[in-house]
Amino acid sequence: MIIGVPKEIKDHETRVGLVPSGVTALREHGHTVLVQTNAGAGSSIPDEEYAAAGALILPAAEEVWARADLVAKVKEPQPSETQYFRSGLILFTYLHLAPLPDLTAELVKWRVNSVAYETIREPDGSLPLLTPMSEVAGRMSVQVGAQYLEAPNGGRGILLGGIPGVGPANVLIIGGGVVGHNAAKIAAGLGAEVTLIDKNLNRLREIDDIFNGHVMTMASNSSTIAEAVRKADLVVGAVLVPGASAPKLVRREMIARMRKGSVIVDVAIDQGGCFETSHPTTHSAPTYFVDGVLHYCVSNMPAAVPHTSTMGLTNATLPYLLLIAEHGLEQACEHNPAIAEGVNTYQGEIVYGAVAESQGRNWRDLSAVM
């Protein structure tokens, strides 16, 4: 199979879909790898390292897309990249299609077989390709929140951990999954007063045990969320419904009751966000204010630390990429049902129910189409 790795073009997206060690592994299995010039530059990986691993370096994205049987990316194709779509192309990347009906329509129109990192699910329920970037985003959310709580950046002027005689910041985390767990780890480690809300009582018990009571846990309901949001200096949205739009758990009126200069970091923005006031932002223009509350809603947060993120992501994606390259998408789905869970569009059909339901569209089960 011919695997293509184009340079990412989303705003400040400096990660890359494959590293040189992955090129070597694919080449050892008899596959061809095409890498666009400077695709790895943002992650401190020069073209020379790809070439030494056996990749063919191509100058233009158009040629990479045109010659590849499978395109490995990091983020969803941007509008200018849909011109490269064609029937039978396999696209392997983060897609987060639920809030992107236009991109979904293009994938269906051109009969692209798209496999979304974020919906590959193992039998134990884990999301192995989402986990490493959720770890990064969860840890970054508190870093970023602490930065924007500083007065020169528009915040209330609060030091997250406080000092002797002056209390710490109040950090609220909504969602106890991978993002929430990692956010709590960093916030608690910095000395903040941390509250985590989740609807799963067993998960709250686990969080309580992990942090030995140093993170307050609360069961999720609208009243609990409203009161906790009102008191918070920093709120991290860490809600996930795999493949579907995130529920709007924090309403506009709750935001209005927060103190001016408080900060919201919506890590769920890839799936539409869990704050009613959220809309996607970029690394070039990361923040905006609603009712005096600073919102940070960058949809590719891990791109700010591309070396760490690229290495963590490609460690996780390579085994699945190798399986698809070795057997083709159809047989790979039979060999590993987790890959079948990742297929979002196939042969002109939406085959992932949560995406279709979020957009009010029809869908078919992959087994009925493949």
C-alpha positions as CSV (number, residue, x, y, z in Angstrom):
1,M,0.0,0.0,0.0
2,I,1.1,3.6,-0.6
3,I,0.8,5.7,2.6
4,G,0.8,9.5,2.2
5,V,1.6,12.0,4.9
6,P,0.7,15.6,4.0
7,K,1.8,18.7,6.0
8,E,-1.0,19.8,8.3
9,I,-2.6,23.2,7.4
10,K,-5.0,23.8,10.2
11,D,-4.1,27.0,12.2
12,H,-0.8,26.4,14.1
13,E,-1.2,22.6,13.7
14,T,2.4,21.5,14.0
15,R,1.9,17.8,14.6
16,V,2.5,15.2,11.9
17,G,0.7,11.9,11.2
18,L,3.8,9.7,11.1
19,V,7.4,9.8,12.4
20,P,10.5,8.3,10.8
21,S,10.4,5.1,12.9
22,G,6.9,4.6,11.5
23,V,8.2,5.0,8.0
24,T,10.8,2.3,8.8
25,A,8.2,-0.1,10.1
26,L,6.0,0.4,7.1
27,R,8.9,0.0,4.7
28,E,10.0,-3.2,6.4
29,H,6.5,-4.6,5.6
30,G,6.9,-3.6,1.9
31,H,4.9,-0.5,1.8
32,T,5.7,2.9,0.2
33,V,5.6,6.1,2.2
34,L,5.2,9.6,0.7
35,V,5.9,12.6,2.9
36,Q,5.3,16.2,1.9
37,T,8.3,18.5,2.3
38,N,8.4,20.0,5.8
39,A,5.5,17.9,7.1
40,G,7.5,17.2,10.3
41,A,9.2,20.5,10.7
42,G,6.8,21.7,13.4
43,S,7.6,18.7,15.4
44,S,11.3,19.1,15.0
45,I,11.6,16.3,12.5
46,P,13.5,17.4,9.3
47,D,12.9,15.9,5.9
48,E,16.4,14.2,6.1
49,E,15.2,11.9,8.8
50,Y,12.2,10.8,6.8
51,A,14.4,10.3,3.8
52,A,16.9,8.3,5.8
53,A,14.0,6.1,7.0
54,G,13.1,5.4,3.4
55,A,10.3,7.9,2.7
56,L,9.9,9.6,-0.7
57,I,9.8,13.4,-0.1
58,L,7.3,15.2,-2.3
59,P,7.1,19.0,-2.6
60,A,3.3,19.4,-3.0
61,A,0.3,18.2,-1.0
62,E,-1.6,17.5,-4.2
63,E,0.9,14.8,-5.3
64,V,0.9,13.2,-1.8
65,W,-3.0,13.0,-1.8
66,A,-3.2,11.9,-5.5
67,R,-0.7,9.0,-5.2
68,A,-1.6,7.6,-1.8
69,D,-4.0,4.7,-1.2
70,L,-4.1,5.8,2.5
71,V,-3.6,9.3,3.9
72,A,-2.4,9.5,7.5
73,K,-3.1,12.9,9.1
74,V,-3.6,14.4,12.5
75,K,-6.5,16.8,12.1
76,E,-9.7,16.8,10.0
77,P,-9.2,17.9,6.4
78,Q,-9.6,21.6,6.0
79,P,-11.9,23.0,3.3
80,S,-9.0,23.5,0.8
81,E,-8.1,19.8,1.2
82,T,-11.5,18.4,0.2
83,Q,-10.5,19.0,-3.5
84,Y,-8.2,16.0,-3.1
85,F,-10.9,13.5,-2.1
86,R,-11.7,10.6,-4.4
87,S,-13.5,7.4,-4.3
88,G,-11.8,4.6,-2.4
89,L,-9.3,6.8,-0.6
90,I,-8.7,5.7,3.0
91,L,-8.4,8.7,5.4
92,F,-6.9,7.9,8.8
93,T,-7.0,10.9,11.2
94,Y,-8.9,12.7,13.9
95,L,-12.2,13.7,12.3
96,H,-14.6,14.8,15.1
97,L,-17.4,14.9,12.5
98,A,-20.4,15.5,14.8
99,P,-20.2,19.3,14.6
100,L,-18.9,19.3,11.0
101,P,-21.8,18.5,8.6
102,D,-20.1,20.1,5.6
103,L,-17.0,17.9,5.9
104,T,-19.2,14.8,6.5
105,A,-21.1,15.6,3.3
106,E,-17.8,15.9,1.3
107,L,-16.6,12.5,2.6
108,V,-19.9,10.9,1.6
109,K,-20.1,12.7,-1.7
110,W,-16.6,11.5,-2.8
111,R,-17.0,8.0,-1.2
112,V,-14.0,8.4,1.0
113,N,-13.5,5.6,3.5
114,S,-12.7,7.5,6.7
115,V,-11.3,6.1,9.9
116,A,-11.5,8.4,12.9
117,Y,-8.9,8.0,15.6
118,E,-11.3,9.2,18.2
119,T,-13.9,6.4,17.6
120,I,-11.5,3.4,17.5
121,R,-12.7,1.5,20.5
122,E,-11.2,-1.7,22.0
123,P,-13.5,-4.4,23.5
124,D,-12.8,-3.1,27.0
125,G,-14.3,0.3,26.0
126,S,-11.0,2.1,25.9
127,L,-10.3,4.7,23.1
128,P,-6.6,4.1,22.5
129,L,-6.0,6.7,19.9
130,L,-7.9,9.4,21.8
131,T,-6.2,8.7,25.1
132,P,-2.7,10.2,24.4
133,M,-4.1,13.5,23.2
134,S,-6.6,13.6,26.0
135,E,-3.7,13.2,28.4
136,V,-1.9,16.1,26.7
137,A,-5.1,18.3,26.6
138,G,-6.0,17.5,30.2
139,R,-2.6,18.5,31.5
140,M,-2.5,21.6,29.2
141,S,-5.9,22.8,30.2
142,V,-4.7,23.6,33.7
143,Q,-1.4,25.1,32.4
144,V,-3.4,27.3,30.0
145,G,-6.0,28.2,32.6
146,A,-3.3,29.2,35.1
147,Q,-1.7,31.5,32.4
148,Y,-5.0,33.2,31.6
149,L,-5.9,33.7,35.2
150,E,-3.0,36.2,35.3
151,A,-4.1,39.8,35.1
152,P,-2.0,40.8,32.0
153,N,-3.8,38.0,30.1
154,G,-7.3,39.1,31.1
155,G,-7.8,37.0,34.2
156,R,-8.6,37.8,37.8
157,G,-5.0,37.9,38.8
158,I,-5.0,34.7,40.8
159,L,-2.1,32.4,41.5
160,L,-3.4,28.8,41.0
161,G,-1.8,27.4,44.2
162,G,-2.0,30.5,46.3
163,I,0.7,31.3,49.0
164,P,0.8,31.0,52.8
165,G,-1.9,33.2,54.1
166,V,-3.7,33.6,50.7
167,G,-6.0,30.8,49.5
168,P,-5.5,29.0,46.2
169,A,-7.7,29.2,43.1
170,N,-10.9,27.1,42.9
171,V,-10.7,24.8,39.9
172,L,-13.8,22.9,38.7
173,I,-13.4,20.0,36.3
174,I,-16.5,18.7,34.5
175,G,-16.0,15.1,33.4
176,G,-13.9,12.4,35.0
177,G,-12.4,10.6,32.0
178,V,-8.9,10.8,30.7
179,V,-9.0,14.6,30.2
180,G,-10.6,15.2,33.6
181,H,-8.2,12.9,35.5
182,N,-5.1,14.5,34.0
183,A,-6.5,18.0,34.6
184,A,-7.1,17.1,38.2
185,K,-3.6,15.7,38.6
186,I,-2.0,18.9,37.4
187,A,-4.4,21.3,39.3
188,A,-4.0,19.4,42.6
189,G,-0.2,19.1,42.1
190,L,-0.1,22.9,41.8
191,G,-2.0,23.3,45.0
192,A,-5.3,24.4,43.7
193,E,-8.6,23.6,45.4
194,V,-10.0,21.1,42.9
195,T,-13.6,19.8,42.4
196,L,-14.5,17.2,39.8
197,I,-18.0,16.5,38.7
198,D,-19.1,13.3,36.8
199,K,-22.4,11.4,36.4
200,N,-20.7,8.0,37.0
201,L,-20.6,7.4,40.7
202,N,-18.2,4.5,40.3
203,R,-15.8,6.8,38.5
204,L,-16.1,9.3,41.3
205,R,-15.1,6.6,43.7
206,E,-12.1,5.8,41.6
207,I,-11.1,9.5,41.5
208,D,-11.5,9.8,45.2
209,D,-9.2,6.8,45.8
210,I,-6.6,7.9,43.2
211,F,-6.3,11.4,44.8
212,N,-6.8,10.2,48.4
213,G,-9.5,12.7,49.0
214,H,-7.4,15.7,47.8
215,V,-9.9,16.2,44.9
216,M,-13.5,16.8,45.9
217,T,-16.0,14.8,43.9
218,M,-19.6,15.6,43.2
219,A,-22.4,13.8,41.3
220,S,-23.5,15.7,38.2
221,N,-26.8,17.4,38.0
222,S,-27.8,20.9,36.8
223,S,-28.0,22.4,40.4
224,T,-24.6,21.0,41.4
225,I,-23.0,22.3,38.2
226,A,-24.6,25.7,38.5
227,E,-23.4,26.2,42.1
228,A,-19.9,24.9,41.4
229,V,-19.5,27.0,38.3
230,R,-20.5,30.1,40.2
231,K,-17.7,29.6,42.7
232,A,-15.0,28.6,40.3
233,D,-12.0,30.6,39.2
234,L,-11.2,28.1,36.4
235,V,-13.6,25.6,34.8
236,V,-12.3,22.8,32.6
237,G,-14.8,21.2,30.3
238,A,-13.8,17.6,29.9
239,V,-17.0,15.9,28.8
240,L,-16.9,13.2,26.1
241,V,-19.6,11.2,24.3
242,P,-17.5,9.3,21.8
243,G,-18.3,10.4,18.2
244,A,-21.3,12.5,19.3
245,S,-21.8,16.2,20.0
246,A,-20.9,17.1,23.6
247,P,-23.9,18.0,25.8
248,K,-24.2,21.7,26.8
249,L,-23.9,21.2,30.5
250,V,-23.0,24.8,31.4
251,R,-25.7,27.2,30.3
252,R,-25.3,30.9,29.5
253,E,-27.0,32.0,32.7
254,M,-24.5,30.0,34.7
255,I,-21.6,31.8,33.0
256,A,-23.2,35.2,33.8
257,R,-23.0,34.4,37.5
258,M,-19.3,33.8,37.4
259,R,-16.9,36.4,38.7
260,K,-15.3,38.7,36.1
261,G,-11.9,37.5,34.9
262,S,-12.7,33.8,35.6
263,V,-11.5,31.4,33.0
264,I,-13.1,28.6,31.0
265,V,-11.1,26.0,29.1
266,D,-13.4,23.9,26.9
267,V,-11.5,20.8,25.9
268,A,-14.7,19.3,24.5
269,I,-14.7,21.9,21.8
270,D,-13.7,19.3,19.1
271,Q,-17.1,17.8,19.7
272,G,-19.0,21.1,19.8
273,G,-18.1,22.1,23.4
274,C,-19.9,21.6,26.7
275,F,-20.5,25.3,27.4
276,E,-23.4,27.0,25.8
277,T,-21.1,30.0,25.2
278,S,-18.3,28.1,23.5
279,H,-17.3,28.3,19.9
280,P,-14.0,27.1,18.3
281,T,-11.0,29.3,18.5
282,T,-7.4,29.0,17.1
283,H,-3.9,29.3,18.5
284,S,-3.7,32.6,16.6
285,A,-6.8,34.0,18.3
286,P,-7.3,31.6,21.3
287,T,-9.7,33.6,23.6
288,Y,-12.8,35.7,23.8
289,F,-15.0,37.0,26.6
290,V,-18.6,36.4,27.4
291,D,-20.1,38.3,30.4
292,G,-16.5,39.1,31.5
293,V,-15.5,35.4,31.6
294,L,-12.5,34.5,29.5
295,H,-13.1,31.5,27.2
296,Y,-10.3,29.4,25.7
297,C,-11.7,27.0,23.1
298,V,-8.8,26.0,20.8
299,S,-9.8,22.9,19.0
300,N,-6.3,21.5,18.6
301,M,-4.7,22.3,21.9
302,P,-2.0,19.5,21.8
303,A,-0.5,21.3,18.7
304,A,1.1,23.8,21.1
305,V,3.4,21.0,22.3
306,P,4.0,19.2,19.0
307,H,7.0,17.2,19.8
308,T,5.4,15.5,22.8
309,S,2.0,15.2,21.1
310,T,3.3,13.8,17.8
311,M,5.4,11.1,19.6
312,G,2.5,10.2,21.9
313,L,0.0,10.1,19.1
314,T,2.1,8.1,16.6
315,N,3.1,5.5,19.3
316,A,-0.6,4.8,19.5
317,T,-1.7,5.0,15.8
318,L,1.1,2.9,14.2
319,P,-0.1,-0.6,15.1
320,Y,-3.5,0.2,13.6
321,L,-2.0,1.9,10.5
322,L,0.2,-1.2,10.0
323,L,-2.8,-3.5,10.2
324,I,-4.8,-1.5,7.6
325,A,-1.8,-1.2,5.3
326,E,-1.1,-5.0,5.5
327,H,-4.6,-6.2,5.0
328,G,-6.7,-3.4,3.5
329,L,-9.5,-1.7,5.4
330,E,-12.1,-4.4,5.0
331,Q,-9.9,-7.3,6.3
332,A,-8.4,-5.1,9.0
333,C,-11.9,-4.5,10.3
334,E,-12.4,-8.3,10.4
335,H,-9.0,-8.9,12.2
336,N,-9.6,-6.1,14.7
337,P,-13.2,-4.9,15.5
338,A,-11.7,-1.8,17.1
339,I,-10.8,-0.5,13.6
340,A,-14.4,-1.2,12.5
341,E,-15.6,1.1,15.3
342,G,-13.3,3.8,13.9
343,V,-14.9,3.8,10.4
344,N,-17.2,6.9,10.1
345,T,-17.9,6.9,6.4
346,Y,-17.6,4.1,3.9
347,Q,-18.5,3.9,0.2
348,G,-20.7,6.9,0.3
349,E,-22.5,6.1,3.5
350,I,-22.3,7.4,7.1
351,V,-21.6,4.2,9.2
352,Y,-21.2,5.7,12.6
353,G,-24.5,6.3,14.3
354,A,-23.5,9.1,16.7
355,V,-22.3,11.3,13.8
356,A,-25.5,10.8,11.8
357,E,-27.7,11.4,14.8
358,S,-25.8,14.6,15.7
359,Q,-26.5,15.9,12.2
360,G,-30.0,14.5,11.7
361,R,-28.9,12.3,8.9
362,N,-29.5,8.7,8.0
363,W,-26.8,6.0,8.5
364,R,-26.2,2.3,7.9
365,D,-24.3,-0.2,10.0
366,L,-20.9,-0.9,8.5
367,S,-21.6,-4.6,8.4
368,A,-24.5,-3.9,6.0
369,V,-22.3,-1.9,3.6
370,M,-18.9,-3.6,3.7
